[in-house]
Amino acid sequence: MPIENTLAERYVRETRNIWAPLNDLRYHPHCPKGQGALATFKPALLVAMRRAGGIEAIQRIFLDPTTADYTEKRVLGAAIGAAWTNDPPARTIGICEGFETAAAYMSLTGIQAWATMGAKRFHQLTIPSGVEILILLADNDTEGRHARDRAWEAYKRPGLTIETEWPPGGMNDWAQLLKR
């Protein structure tokens, strides 16, 4: 179901303070976590991860029903090379590790940002040929700096300008600027 008027909207809009228009998000009030007899069912924000326009995976962000904060994140599907993109690619896009960071960056700058759902996948996307400027928005930690370096090498091509923007003020990621 859409996130409007749900725990997922409360997480995005109140807990994370993200106000950018967001697509490819759904809410599941009883999302399975685990398999078979060991499965439990928890409320979750579902974030679609696309590759070449098609949904290849989802990130399930499990939510605490009382605080609307996340309790755990799990990806389901073929996540390598897929990202939450929010819209068809613009001429300028940023790449972030997490959904919240990408959505926060878009709220702060108006620039489209994609989320790879982790530093290990930061360099594994296929950047469409229509993208002219790629902004690497890795987390400001050891793993993030390593991910940024791998991405820089992986995405180099003629006609693509690659930039890096680190979060200001020594913060770890752009989402920290908005989180309450």
C-alpha positions in Angstrom: 0.0 0.0 0.0 1.2 3.6 -0.5 3.0 5.1 2.5 0.5 8.0 3.0 -1.0 8.0 6.5 1.0 5.0 7.7 3.9 4.2 10.0 6.2 4.3 7.0 5.2 7.9 6.3 5.7 8.8 9.9 9.2 7.3 9.7 10.1 9.2 6.5 8.4 12.5 7.2 8.7 12.8 11.0 11.5 10.6 12.2 13.8 11.3 9.3 12.4 14.8 8.4 12.5 14.0 4.7 10.1 16.1 2.5 11.3 15.5 -1.0 8.7 13.9 -3.3 9.4 10.2 -3.1 8.4 7.4 -5.5 8.8 3.6 -5.4 8.0 3.3 -1.7 5.3 1.1 -0.2 4.1 0.1 3.3 3.5 -3.4 4.5 1.9 -3.7 8.0 2.9 -7.4 8.4 6.0 -7.9 6.3 7.6 -11.3 6.6 11.0 -11.4 8.3 12.7 -14.8 8.1 11.4 -18.0 6.5 9.1 -20.8 7.3 8.1 -21.5 10.9 10.7 -19.0 12.1 9.2 -16.1 10.2 7.9 -13.2 12.1 5.7 -10.4 10.7 6.6 -6.7 11.3 5.6 -3.4 9.8 8.0 -2.3 7.1 8.8 0.4 4.6 9.5 -1.2 1.2 11.9 0.5 -1.0 12.1 -0.6 -4.7 15.5 -1.1 -6.2 15.6 -0.8 -10.0 18.1 -1.9 -12.7 17.4 -0.7 -16.2 14.0 0.5 -15.2 12.7 -2.8 -13.8 12.4 -3.6 -10.1 15.0 -6.2 -9.2 15.0 -6.1 -5.4 13.4 -4.4 -2.4 14.9 -3.1 0.8 12.6 -3.9 3.8 13.1 -1.3 6.5 11.4 -2.8 9.5 9.8 -0.2 11.8 9.1 0.1 15.5 5.3 0.6 15.8 5.8 2.9 18.8 8.7 5.1 17.9 8.5 4.9 14.1 12.3 4.4 14.0 13.8 1.5 12.0 14.8 -1.7 13.8 16.5 -3.6 11.0 17.1 -3.4 7.2 17.1 -6.4 4.9 17.3 -6.6 1.1 15.3 -9.2 -0.8 16.1 -10.0 -4.5 18.9 -9.4 -6.9 20.4 -6.2 -5.4 23.7 -6.2 -7.2 23.6 -3.4 -9.8 20.2 -2.2 -8.6 19.4 1.1 -6.7 16.4 3.1 -5.4 16.3 5.7 -8.1 13.1 7.6 -7.3 12.5 8.6 -10.9 14.0 8.0 -14.4 17.6 9.4 -14.4 18.2 13.1 -14.7 21.3 14.6 -16.4 22.8 15.0 -12.9 22.5 12.3 -10.3 24.1 11.6 -6.9 24.8 8.1 -5.6 24.4 7.4 -1.9 24.8 4.3 0.2 21.3 4.4 1.9 17.8 5.3 1.0 17.5 7.8 3.8 20.7 9.5 2.7 19.6 9.8 -0.9 16.2 11.1 0.1 17.8 13.6 2.5 20.2 14.9 -0.2 17.2 15.4 -2.6 15.3 17.3 0.2 18.3 19.5 0.8 19.5 20.1 -2.8 16.7 19.2 -5.2 19.2 17.0 -7.1 18.2 13.4 -7.8 20.1 10.9 -5.7 20.1 7.1 -6.0 20.7 4.6 -3.1 22.7 1.5 -3.6 21.7 0.2 -0.1 25.3 -0.3 1.0 28.9 0.6 0.5 29.6 -2.8 -1.0 27.3 -2.0 -3.9 28.3 1.6 -4.4 30.4 0.9 -7.5 28.1 -1.7 -9.1 25.5 0.4 -10.9 25.2 1.0 -14.6 25.1 4.7 -15.1 22.8 5.5 -18.0 24.5 7.3 -21.0 22.2 10.3 -20.6 23.8 11.1 -17.2 26.4 13.9 -17.6 27.3 14.6 -14.0 27.6 12.0 -11.3 28.0 13.1 -7.7 29.5 10.5 -5.3 27.9 11.0 -1.9 29.6 8.2 0.1 29.4 8.1 3.9 32.2 9.9 5.6 33.9 6.9 7.2 36.6 4.4 6.2 34.2 2.1 4.3 32.6 5.1 2.6 35.9 6.5 1.4 36.9 3.1 0.1 33.5 2.8 -1.7 34.0 6.3 -3.2 37.4 5.3 -4.6 36.1 2.1 -6.2 33.1 3.9 -7.6 35.3 6.7 -9.1 37.3 4.0 -11.0 34.3 2.0 -12.0 32.2 4.9 -13.4 35.0 6.8 -15.3 34.0 7.2 -19.0 34.3 10.0 -21.6 31.5 12.6 -21.3 30.8 11.9 -17.6 31.9 14.4 -15.0 32.4 12.7 -11.6 32.4 14.8 -8.5 32.4 14.0 -4.8 30.5 15.8 -2.1 31.1 14.8 1.5 28.6 15.6 4.2 29.3 19.0 5.9 30.4 19.5 9.5 32.1 16.1 9.9 28.8 14.3 9.7 28.8 10.7 8.6 26.1 11.1 5.9 23.6 13.6 4.5 20.7 12.1 6.4 22.2 13.3 9.7 21.5 16.9 8.7 17.7 16.2 8.8 17.2 13.5 11.4 15.5 14.7 14.5 
